[in-house]
Amino acid sequence: MDAFTAGLLQRIKATETDLTRARETGDDFLVEVEQAALDDLHRLAAEHGVEVGAAGA
């Protein structure tokens, strides 16, 4: 696995964790921010052929 793929998967996992935390605390604005970030990361992964299943998504 190259550094780009590893970094991207790490960012996806961290963003998923942050999204879960935002949902648990009821922070609707942060949920929207984290969901948008996660969507962008998934798009980036798809554009580069990175399989995100390994990141737990």
mmCIF file as Biopython writes it, N, C-alpha, C and O atoms, coordinates in Angstrom:
data_model
#
loop_
_atom_site.group_PDB
_atom_site.id
_atom_site.type_symbol
_atom_site.label_atom_id
_atom_site.label_alt_id
_atom_site.label_comp_id
_atom_site.label_asym_id
_atom_site.label_entity_id
_atom_site.label_seq_id
_atom_site.pdbx_PDB_ins_code
_atom_site.Cartn_x
_atom_site.Cartn_y
_atom_site.Cartn_z
_atom_site.occupancy
_atom_site.B_iso_or_equiv
_atom_site.auth_seq_id
_atom_site.auth_asym_id
_atom_site.pdbx_PDB_model_num
ATOM 1   N N  . MET A ? 1  ? 0.861   -1.177 0.000  1.0 0.0 1  A 1 
ATOM 2   C CA . MET A ? 1  ? 0.000   0.000  0.000  1.0 0.0 1  A 1 
ATOM 3   C C  . MET A ? 1  ? 0.905   1.237  0.000  1.0 0.0 1  A 1 
ATOM 4   O O  . MET A ? 1  ? 1.836   1.342  0.798  1.0 0.0 1  A 1 
ATOM 5   N N  . ASP A ? 2  ? 0.616   2.154  -0.898 1.0 0.0 2  A 1 
ATOM 6   C CA . ASP A ? 2  ? 1.447   3.353  -0.969 1.0 0.0 2  A 1 
ATOM 7   C C  . ASP A ? 2  ? 1.008   4.385  0.083  1.0 0.0 2  A 1 
ATOM 8   O O  . ASP A ? 2  ? -0.031  4.242  0.727  1.0 0.0 2  A 1 
ATOM 9   N N  . ALA A ? 3  ? 1.828   5.417  0.230  1.0 0.0 3  A 1 
ATOM 10  C CA . ALA A ? 3  ? 1.573   6.428  1.262  1.0 0.0 3  A 1 
ATOM 11  C C  . ALA A ? 3  ? 0.268   7.179  1.021  1.0 0.0 3  A 1 
ATOM 12  O O  . ALA A ? 3  ? -0.438  7.506  1.975  1.0 0.0 3  A 1 
ATOM 13  N N  . PHE A ? 4  ? -0.063  7.456  -0.241 1.0 0.0 4  A 1 
ATOM 14  C CA . PHE A ? 4  ? -1.311  8.160  -0.555 1.0 0.0 4  A 1 
ATOM 15  C C  . PHE A ? 4  ? -2.508  7.346  -0.083 1.0 0.0 4  A 1 
ATOM 16  O O  . PHE A ? 4  ? -3.395  7.866  0.594  1.0 0.0 4  A 1 
ATOM 17  N N  . THR A ? 5  ? -2.525  6.066  -0.445 1.0 0.0 5  A 1 
ATOM 18  C CA . THR A ? 5  ? -3.643  5.191  -0.071 1.0 0.0 5  A 1 
ATOM 19  C C  . THR A ? 5  ? -3.752  5.056  1.441  1.0 0.0 5  A 1 
ATOM 20  O O  . THR A ? 5  ? -4.843  5.154  2.003  1.0 0.0 5  A 1 
ATOM 21  N N  . ALA A ? 6  ? -2.626  4.832  2.090  1.0 0.0 6  A 1 
ATOM 22  C CA . ALA A ? 6  ? -2.633  4.685  3.547  1.0 0.0 6  A 1 
ATOM 23  C C  . ALA A ? 6  ? -3.131  5.964  4.218  1.0 0.0 6  A 1 
ATOM 24  O O  . ALA A ? 6  ? -3.937  5.907  5.147  1.0 0.0 6  A 1 
ATOM 25  N N  . GLY A ? 7  ? -2.663  7.095  3.756  1.0 0.0 7  A 1 
ATOM 26  C CA . GLY A ? 7  ? -3.085  8.370  4.326  1.0 0.0 7  A 1 
ATOM 27  C C  . GLY A ? 7  ? -4.559  8.634  4.114  1.0 0.0 7  A 1 
ATOM 28  O O  . GLY A ? 7  ? -5.254  9.112  5.011  1.0 0.0 7  A 1 
ATOM 29  N N  . LEU A ? 8  ? -5.030  8.321  2.921  1.0 0.0 8  A 1 
ATOM 30  C CA . LEU A ? 8  ? -6.449  8.529  2.610  1.0 0.0 8  A 1 
ATOM 31  C C  . LEU A ? 8  ? -7.332  7.645  3.474  1.0 0.0 8  A 1 
ATOM 32  O O  . LEU A ? 8  ? -8.338  8.104  4.015  1.0 0.0 8  A 1 
ATOM 33  N N  . LEU A ? 9  ? -6.961  6.381  3.607  1.0 0.0 9  A 1 
ATOM 34  C CA . LEU A ? 9  ? -7.752  5.472  4.446  1.0 0.0 9  A 1 
ATOM 35  C C  . LEU A ? 9  ? -7.726  5.902  5.908  1.0 0.0 9  A 1 
ATOM 36  O O  . LEU A ? 9  ? -8.722  5.769  6.619  1.0 0.0 9  A 1 
ATOM 37  N N  . GLN A ? 10 ? -6.586  6.416  6.353  1.0 0.0 10 A 1 
ATOM 38  C CA . GLN A ? 10 ? -6.489  6.911  7.729  1.0 0.0 10 A 1 
ATOM 39  C C  . GLN A ? 10 ? -7.394  8.128  7.920  1.0 0.0 10 A 1 
ATOM 40  O O  . GLN A ? 10 ? -8.069  8.241  8.943  1.0 0.0 10 A 1 
ATOM 41  N N  . ARG A ? 11 ? -7.413  9.033  6.950  1.0 0.0 11 A 1 
ATOM 42  C CA . ARG A ? 11 ? -8.277  10.219 7.043  1.0 0.0 11 A 1 
ATOM 43  C C  . ARG A ? 11 ? -9.746  9.820  7.035  1.0 0.0 11 A 1 
ATOM 44  O O  . ARG A ? 11 ? -10.548 10.410 7.758  1.0 0.0 11 A 1 
ATOM 45  N N  . ILE A ? 12 ? -10.109 8.829  6.232  1.0 0.0 12 A 1 
ATOM 46  C CA . ILE A ? 12 ? -11.501 8.359  6.193  1.0 0.0 12 A 1 
ATOM 47  C C  . ILE A ? 12 ? -11.889 7.794  7.562  1.0 0.0 12 A 1 
ATOM 48  O O  . ILE A ? 12 ? -12.952 8.118  8.090  1.0 0.0 12 A 1 
ATOM 49  N N  . LYS A ? 13 ? -11.036 6.959  8.127  1.0 0.0 13 A 1 
ATOM 50  C CA . LYS A ? 13 ? -11.341 6.359  9.433  1.0 0.0 13 A 1 
ATOM 51  C C  . LYS A ? 13 ? -11.488 7.435  10.511 1.0 0.0 13 A 1 
ATOM 52  O O  . LYS A ? 13 ? -12.407 7.375  11.328 1.0 0.0 13 A 1 
ATOM 53  N N  . ALA A ? 14 ? -10.584 8.418  10.513 1.0 0.0 14 A 1 
ATOM 54  C CA . ALA A ? 14 ? -10.653 9.501  11.498 1.0 0.0 14 A 1 
ATOM 55  C C  . ALA A ? 14 ? -11.920 10.327 11.317 1.0 0.0 14 A 1 
ATOM 56  O O  . ALA A ? 14 ? -12.553 10.720 12.297 1.0 0.0 14 A 1 
ATOM 57  N N  . THR A ? 15 ? -12.288 10.587 10.081 1.0 0.0 15 A 1 
ATOM 58  C CA . THR A ? 15 ? -13.494 11.375 9.814  1.0 0.0 15 A 1 
ATOM 59  C C  . THR A ? 15 ? -14.739 10.605 10.216 1.0 0.0 15 A 1 
ATOM 60  O O  . THR A ? 15 ? -15.689 11.194 10.731 1.0 0.0 15 A 1 
ATOM 61  N N  . GLU A ? 16 ? -14.749 9.301  9.989  1.0 0.0 16 A 1 
ATOM 62  C CA . GLU A ? 16 ? -15.877 8.476  10.439 1.0 0.0 16 A 1 
ATOM 63  C C  . GLU A ? 16 ? -16.018 8.535  11.960 1.0 0.0 16 A 1 
ATOM 64  O O  . GLU A ? 16 ? -17.127 8.620  12.486 1.0 0.0 16 A 1 
ATOM 65  N N  . THR A ? 17 ? -14.892 8.488  12.653 1.0 0.0 17 A 1 
ATOM 66  C CA . THR A ? 17 ? -14.904 8.582  14.113 1.0 0.0 17 A 1 
ATOM 67  C C  . THR A ? 17 ? -15.446 9.934  14.558 1.0 0.0 17 A 1 
ATOM 68  O O  . THR A ? 17 ? -16.271 10.015 15.467 1.0 0.0 17 A 1 
ATOM 69  N N  . ASP A ? 18 ? -14.975 10.989 13.909 1.0 0.0 18 A 1 
ATOM 70  C CA . ASP A ? 18 ? -15.451 12.338 14.244 1.0 0.0 18 A 1 
ATOM 71  C C  . ASP A ? 18 ? -16.938 12.494 13.948 1.0 0.0 18 A 1 
ATOM 72  O O  . ASP A ? 18 ? -17.656 13.152 14.701 1.0 0.0 18 A 1 
ATOM 73  N N  . LEU A ? 19 ? -17.396 11.899 12.865 1.0 0.0 19 A 1 
ATOM 74  C CA . LEU A ? 19 ? -18.817 11.962 12.508 1.0 0.0 19 A 1 
ATOM 75  C C  . LEU A ? 19 ? -19.658 11.239 13.559 1.0 0.0 19 A 1 
ATOM 76  O O  . LEU A ? 19 ? -20.706 11.737 13.973 1.0 0.0 19 A 1 
ATOM 77  N N  . THR A ? 20 ? -19.208 10.095 13.977 1.0 0.0 20 A 1 
ATOM 78  C CA . THR A ? 20 ? -19.928 9.344  15.017 1.0 0.0 20 A 1 
ATOM 79  C C  . THR A ? 20 ? -20.005 10.154 16.307 1.0 0.0 20 A 1 
ATOM 80  O O  . THR A ? 20 ? -21.053 10.219 16.948 1.0 0.0 20 A 1 
ATOM 81  N N  . ARG A ? 21 ? -18.893 10.765 16.678 1.0 0.0 21 A 1 
ATOM 82  C CA . ARG A ? 21 ? -18.856 11.579 17.903 1.0 0.0 21 A 1 
ATOM 83  C C  . ARG A ? 21 ? -19.822 12.761 17.786 1.0 0.0 21 A 1 
ATOM 84  O O  . ARG A ? 21 ? -20.535 13.074 18.740 1.0 0.0 21 A 1 
ATOM 85  N N  . ALA A ? 22 ? -19.848 13.412 16.633 1.0 0.0 22 A 1 
ATOM 86  C CA . ALA A ? 22 ? -20.751 14.546 16.426 1.0 0.0 22 A 1 
ATOM 87  C C  . ALA A ? 22 ? -22.208 14.105 16.547 1.0 0.0 22 A 1 
ATOM 88  O O  . ALA A ? 22 ? -23.032 14.807 17.134 1.0 0.0 22 A 1 
ATOM 89  N N  . ARG A ? 23 ? -22.517 12.936 15.984 1.0 0.0 23 A 1 
ATOM 90  C CA . ARG A ? 23 ? -23.893 12.416 16.087 1.0 0.0 23 A 1 
ATOM 91  C C  . ARG A ? 23 ? -24.251 12.117 17.536 1.0 0.0 23 A 1 
ATOM 92  O O  . ARG A ? 23 ? -25.348 12.437 17.994 1.0 0.0 23 A 1 
ATOM 93  N N  . GLU A ? 24 ? -23.318 11.503 18.250 1.0 0.0 24 A 1 
ATOM 94  C CA . GLU A ? 24 ? -23.573 11.133 19.644 1.0 0.0 24 A 1 
ATOM 95  C C  . GLU A ? 24 ? -23.789 12.349 20.538 1.0 0.0 24 A 1 
ATOM 96  O O  . GLU A ? 24 ? -24.558 12.283 21.497 1.0 0.0 24 A 1 
ATOM 97  N N  . THR A ? 25 ? -23.123 13.450 20.235 1.0 0.0 25 A 1 
ATOM 98  C CA . THR A ? 25 ? -23.262 14.655 21.053 1.0 0.0 25 A 1 
ATOM 99  C C  . THR A ? 25 ? -24.398 15.554 20.577 1.0 0.0 25 A 1 
ATOM 100 O O  . THR A ? 25 ? -24.707 16.562 21.214 1.0 0.0 25 A 1 
ATOM 101 N N  . GLY A ? 26 ? -25.017 15.188 19.460 1.0 0.0 26 A 1 
ATOM 102 C CA . GLY A ? 26 ? -26.145 15.961 18.961 1.0 0.0 26 A 1 
ATOM 103 C C  . GLY A ? 26 ? -25.751 17.275 18.295 1.0 0.0 26 A 1 
ATOM 104 O O  . GLY A ? 26 ? -26.571 18.188 18.200 1.0 0.0 26 A 1 
ATOM 105 N N  . ASP A ? 27 ? -24.515 17.380 17.836 1.0 0.0 27 A 1 
ATOM 106 C CA . ASP A ? 27 ? -24.034 18.597 17.177 1.0 0.0 27 A 1 
ATOM 107 C C  . ASP A ? 27 ? -24.370 18.530 15.689 1.0 0.0 27 A 1 
ATOM 108 O O  . ASP A ? 27 ? -23.574 18.041 14.887 1.0 0.0 27 A 1 
ATOM 109 N N  . ASP A ? 28 ? -25.548 19.022 15.330 1.0 0.0 28 A 1 
ATOM 110 C CA . ASP A ? 28 ? -26.035 18.905 13.958 1.0 0.0 28 A 1 
ATOM 111 C C  . ASP A ? 28 ? -25.138 19.608 12.943 1.0 0.0 28 A 1 
ATOM 112 O O  . ASP A ? 28 ? -24.944 19.107 11.835 1.0 0.0 28 A 1 
ATOM 113 N N  . PHE A ? 29 ? -24.590 20.762 13.313 1.0 0.0 29 A 1 
ATOM 114 C CA . PHE A ? 29 ? -23.714 21.470 12.387 1.0 0.0 29 A 1 
ATOM 115 C C  . PHE A ? 29 ? -22.453 20.654 12.118 1.0 0.0 29 A 1 
ATOM 116 O O  . PHE A ? 29 ? -22.037 20.504 10.969 1.0 0.0 29 A 1 
ATOM 117 N N  . LEU A ? 30 ? -21.852 20.130 13.175 1.0 0.0 30 A 1 
ATOM 118 C CA . LEU A ? 30 ? -20.642 19.332 13.011 1.0 0.0 30 A 1 
ATOM 119 C C  . LEU A ? 30 ? -20.932 18.047 12.241 1.0 0.0 30 A 1 
ATOM 120 O O  . LEU A ? 30 ? -20.084 17.584 11.478 1.0 0.0 30 A 1 
ATOM 121 N N  . VAL A ? 31 ? -22.101 17.472 12.427 1.0 0.0 31 A 1 
ATOM 122 C CA . VAL A ? 31 ? -22.491 16.295 11.648 1.0 0.0 31 A 1 
ATOM 123 C C  . VAL A ? 31 ? -22.457 16.639 10.163 1.0 0.0 31 A 1 
ATOM 124 O O  . VAL A ? 31 ? -21.917 15.876 9.362  1.0 0.0 31 A 1 
ATOM 125 N N  . GLU A ? 32 ? -23.027 17.776 9.791  1.0 0.0 32 A 1 
ATOM 126 C CA . GLU A ? 32 ? -23.028 18.183 8.382  1.0 0.0 32 A 1 
ATOM 127 C C  . GLU A ? 32 ? -21.618 18.404 7.859  1.0 0.0 32 A 1 
ATOM 128 O O  . GLU A ? 32 ? -21.301 18.003 6.740  1.0 0.0 32 A 1 
ATOM 129 N N  . VAL A ? 33 ? -20.773 19.037 8.657  1.0 0.0 33 A 1 
ATOM 130 C CA . VAL A ? 33 ? -19.390 19.294 8.248  1.0 0.0 33 A 1 
ATOM 131 C C  . VAL A ? 33 ? -18.641 17.981 8.052  1.0 0.0 33 A 1 
ATOM 132 O O  . VAL A ? 33 ? -17.989 17.784 7.027  1.0 0.0 33 A 1 
ATOM 133 N N  . GLU A ? 34 ? -18.731 17.091 9.021  1.0 0.0 34 A 1 
ATOM 134 C CA . GLU A ? 34 ? -18.009 15.819 8.936  1.0 0.0 34 A 1 
ATOM 135 C C  . GLU A ? 34 ? -18.550 14.944 7.811  1.0 0.0 34 A 1 
ATOM 136 O O  . GLU A ? 34 ? -17.784 14.256 7.136  1.0 0.0 34 A 1 
ATOM 137 N N  . GLN A ? 35 ? -19.878 14.966 7.602  1.0 0.0 35 A 1 
ATOM 138 C CA . GLN A ? 35 ? -20.451 14.164 6.518  1.0 0.0 35 A 1 
ATOM 139 C C  . GLN A ? 35 ? -19.968 14.681 5.164  1.0 0.0 35 A 1 
ATOM 140 O O  . GLN A ? 35 ? -19.656 13.888 4.276  1.0 0.0 35 A 1 
ATOM 141 N N  . ALA A ? 36 ? -19.904 15.994 5.001  1.0 0.0 36 A 1 
ATOM 142 C CA . ALA A ? 36 ? -19.399 16.572 3.754  1.0 0.0 36 A 1 
ATOM 143 C C  . ALA A ? 36 ? -17.935 16.189 3.536  1.0 0.0 36 A 1 
ATOM 144 O O  . ALA A ? 36 ? -17.533 15.856 2.421  1.0 0.0 36 A 1 
ATOM 145 N N  . ALA A ? 37 ? -17.147 16.239 4.607  1.0 0.0 37 A 1 
ATOM 146 C CA . ALA A ? 37 ? -15.743 15.853 4.500  1.0 0.0 37 A 1 
ATOM 147 C C  . ALA A ? 37 ? -15.613 14.379 4.122  1.0 0.0 37 A 1 
ATOM 148 O O  . ALA A ? 37 ? -14.777 14.018 3.293  1.0 0.0 37 A 1 
ATOM 149 N N  . LEU A ? 38 ? -16.433 13.539 4.726  1.0 0.0 38 A 1 
ATOM 150 C CA . LEU A ? 38 ? -16.405 12.113 4.427  1.0 0.0 38 A 1 
ATOM 151 C C  . LEU A ? 38 ? -16.817 11.856 2.982  1.0 0.0 38 A 1 
ATOM 152 O O  . LEU A ? 38 ? -16.209 11.031 2.299  1.0 0.0 38 A 1 
ATOM 153 N N  . ASP A ? 39 ? -17.834 12.549 2.519  1.0 0.0 39 A 1 
ATOM 154 C CA . ASP A ? 39 ? -18.257 12.412 1.124  1.0 0.0 39 A 1 
ATOM 155 C C  . ASP A ? 39 ? -17.125 12.790 0.174  1.0 0.0 39 A 1 
ATOM 156 O O  . ASP A ? 39 ? -16.894 12.106 -0.823 1.0 0.0 39 A 1 
ATOM 157 N N  . ASP A ? 40 ? -16.423 13.874 0.481  1.0 0.0 40 A 1 
ATOM 158 C CA . ASP A ? 40 ? -15.293 14.307 -0.349 1.0 0.0 40 A 1 
ATOM 159 C C  . ASP A ? 40 ? -14.181 13.261 -0.349 1.0 0.0 40 A 1 
ATOM 160 O O  . ASP A ? 40 ? -13.594 12.975 -1.393 1.0 0.0 40 A 1 
ATOM 161 N N  . LEU A ? 41 ? -13.893 12.695 0.811  1.0 0.0 41 A 1 
ATOM 162 C CA . LEU A ? 41 ? -12.850 11.675 0.889  1.0 0.0 41 A 1 
ATOM 163 C C  . LEU A ? 41 ? -13.227 10.421 0.104  1.0 0.0 41 A 1 
ATOM 164 O O  . LEU A ? 41 ? -12.378 9.818  -0.551 1.0 0.0 41 A 1 
ATOM 165 N N  . HIS A ? 42 ? -14.495 10.032 0.171  1.0 0.0 42 A 1 
ATOM 166 C CA . HIS A ? 42 ? -14.963 8.871  -0.597 1.0 0.0 42 A 1 
ATOM 167 C C  . HIS A ? 42 ? -14.882 9.149  -2.098 1.0 0.0 42 A 1 
ATOM 168 O O  . HIS A ? 42 ? -14.531 8.263  -2.877 1.0 0.0 42 A 1 
ATOM 169 N N  . ARG A ? 43 ? -15.203 10.372 -2.500 1.0 0.0 43 A 1 
ATOM 170 C CA . ARG A ? 43 ? -15.103 10.744 -3.920 1.0 0.0 43 A 1 
ATOM 171 C C  . ARG A ? 43 ? -13.652 10.671 -4.362 1.0 0.0 43 A 1 
ATOM 172 O O  . ARG A ? 43 ? -13.349 10.120 -5.420 1.0 0.0 43 A 1 
ATOM 173 N N  . LEU A ? 44 ? -12.757 11.223 -3.558 1.0 0.0 44 A 1 
ATOM 174 C CA . LEU A ? 44 ? -11.337 11.202 -3.871 1.0 0.0 44 A 1 
ATOM 175 C C  . LEU A ? 44 ? -10.829 9.762  -3.981 1.0 0.0 44 A 1 
ATOM 176 O O  . LEU A ? 44 ? -10.068 9.432  -4.891 1.0 0.0 44 A 1 
ATOM 177 N N  . ALA A ? 45 ? -11.250 8.924  -3.062 1.0 0.0 45 A 1 
ATOM 178 C CA . ALA A ? 45 ? -10.853 7.520  -3.100 1.0 0.0 45 A 1 
ATOM 179 C C  . ALA A ? 45 ? -11.340 6.862  -4.396 1.0 0.0 45 A 1 
ATOM 180 O O  . ALA A ? 45 ? -10.582 6.146  -5.050 1.0 0.0 45 A 1 
ATOM 181 N N  . ALA A ? 46 ? -12.583 7.098  -4.761 1.0 0.0 46 A 1 
ATOM 182 C CA . ALA A ? 46 ? -13.133 6.514  -5.978 1.0 0.0 46 A 1 
ATOM 183 C C  . ALA A ? 46 ? -12.383 6.997  -7.214 1.0 0.0 46 A 1 
ATOM 184 O O  . ALA A ? 46 ? -12.122 6.216  -8.129 1.0 0.0 46 A 1 
ATOM 185 N N  . GLU A ? 47 ? -12.045 8.252  -7.240 1.0 0.0 47 A 1 
ATOM 186 C CA . GLU A ? 47 ? -11.310 8.815  -8.384 1.0 0.0 47 A 1 
ATOM 187 C C  . GLU A ? 47 ? -9.939  8.180  -8.552 1.0 0.0 47 A 1 
ATOM 188 O O  . GLU A ? 47 ? -9.406  8.127  -9.660 1.0 0.0 47 A 1 
ATOM 189 N N  . HIS A ? 48 ? -9.369  7.696  -7.451 1.0 0.0 48 A 1 
ATOM 190 C CA . HIS A ? 48 ? -8.021  7.112  -7.491 1.0 0.0 48 A 1 
ATOM 191 C C  . HIS A ? 48 ? -8.031  5.598  -7.348 1.0 0.0 48 A 1 
ATOM 192 O O  . HIS A ? 48 ? -6.980  4.979  -7.183 1.0 0.0 48 A 1 
ATOM 193 N N  . GLY A ? 49 ? -9.217  5.000  -7.410 1.0 0.0 49 A 1 
ATOM 194 C CA . GLY A ? 49 ? -9.317  3.546  -7.358 1.0 0.0 49 A 1 
ATOM 195 C C  . GLY A ? 49 ? -8.959  2.944  -6.014 1.0 0.0 49 A 1 
ATOM 196 O O  . GLY A ? 49 ? -8.514  1.798  -5.940 1.0 0.0 49 A 1 
ATOM 197 N N  . VAL A ? 50 ? -9.150  3.713  -4.950 1.0 0.0 50 A 1 
ATOM 198 C CA . VAL A ? 50 ? -8.845  3.223  -3.602 1.0 0.0 50 A 1 
ATOM 199 C C  . VAL A ? 50 ? -10.083 2.544  -3.025 1.0 0.0 50 A 1 
ATOM 200 O O  . VAL A ? 50 ? -11.157 3.143  -2.967 1.0 0.0 50 A 1 
ATOM 201 N N  . GLU A ? 51 ? -9.928  1.305  -2.604 1.0 0.0 51 A 1 
ATOM 202 C CA . GLU A ? 51 ? -11.015 0.550  -1.986 1.0 0.0 51 A 1 
ATOM 203 C C  . GLU A ? 51 ? -11.157 0.979  -0.544 1.0 0.0 51 A 1 
ATOM 204 O O  . GLU A ? 51 ? -10.243 0.781  0.256  1.0 0.0 51 A 1 
ATOM 205 N N  . VAL A ? 52 ? -12.306 1.574  -0.195 1.0 0.0 52 A 1 
ATOM 206 C CA . VAL A ? 52 ? -12.486 2.103  1.152  1.0 0.0 52 A 1 
ATOM 207 C C  . VAL A ? 52 ? -13.067 1.096  2.125  1.0 0.0 52 A 1 
ATOM 208 O O  . VAL A ? 52 ? -13.204 1.412  3.307  1.0 0.0 52 A 1 
ATOM 209 N N  . GLY A ? 53 ? -13.409 -0.081 1.691  1.0 0.0 53 A 1 
ATOM 210 C CA . GLY A ? 53 ? -13.934 -1.099 2.593  1.0 0.0 53 A 1 
ATOM 211 C C  . GLY A ? 53 ? -12.967 -1.403 3.715  1.0 0.0 53 A 1 
ATOM 212 O O  . GLY A ? 53 ? -13.385 -1.755 4.817  1.0 0.0 53 A 1 
ATOM 213 N N  . ALA A ? 54 ? -11.659 -1.269 3.445  1.0 0.0 54 A 1 
ATOM 214 C CA . ALA A ? 54 ? -10.634 -1.550 4.454  1.0 0.0 54 A 1 
ATOM 215 C C  . ALA A ? 54 ? -10.635 -0.514 5.568  1.0 0.0 54 A 1 
ATOM 216 O O  . ALA A ? 54 ? -10.100 -0.746 6.652  1.0 0.0 54 A 1 
ATOM 217 N N  . ALA A ? 55 ? -11.255 0.654  5.278  1.0 0.0 55 A 1 
ATOM 218 C CA . ALA A ? 55 ? -11.297 1.708  6.295  1.0 0.0 55 A 1 
ATOM 219 C C  . ALA A ? 55 ? -12.512 1.596  7.184  1.0 0.0 55 A 1 
ATOM 220 O O  . ALA A ? 55 ? -12.718 2.425  8.070  1.0 0.0 55 A 1 
ATOM 221 N N  . GLY A ? 56 ? -13.329 0.562  6.951  1.0 0.0 56 A 1 
ATOM 222 C CA . GLY A ? 56 ? -14.512 0.395  7.794  1.0 0.0 56 A 1 
ATOM 223 C C  . GLY A ? 56 ? -15.716 1.119  7.260  1.0 0.0 56 A 1 
ATOM 224 O O  . GLY A ? 56 ? -16.731 1.226  7.948  1.0 0.0 56 A 1 
ATOM 225 N N  . ALA A ? 57 ? -15.625 1.625  6.031  1.0 0.0 57 A 1 
ATOM 226 C CA . ALA A ? 57 ? -16.753 2.339  5.439  1.0 0.0 57 A 1 
ATOM 227 C C  . ALA A ? 57 ? -17.495 1.480  4.470  1.0 0.0 57 A 1 
ATOM 228 O O  . ALA A ? 57 ? -18.477 1.926  3.877  1.0 0.0 57 A 1 
#
